C-alpha cells in the first residue's frame, strides 16, 4: 500500500513534530532544520522514517521539494498511517 499526503512544513522550529491537520486536510509538520541546501527535506524524511518505522528509501517527496507545501509518498506501507 502507498500513502500519499500533502504536508505544510514549518522550518527552523524548536523540535520535529506533527502539529495536526489543517482545514483542507493538509498535515502541518514542524522541523528543526532551516530550509538551506535541502536540510529541511532531509530532516523531514528522517523524522517520518523514525515516526512511522519505515526506511528513508520508502519516503519520496514527489512535489514541492523547494516549497513549504509538499506532496510526499510513503511506499510499501503495510498498515494505515495515523497522522494524528
Secondary structure, DSSP 8 states (H G I E B T S, - for coil): --EEEEEEEE-S-SS-EEEEE-TTS-EEEE-SS-SSTTHHHHHHHHHHHHHHT--GGGEEEEE-TTSSEEEEEE-S-SS-----
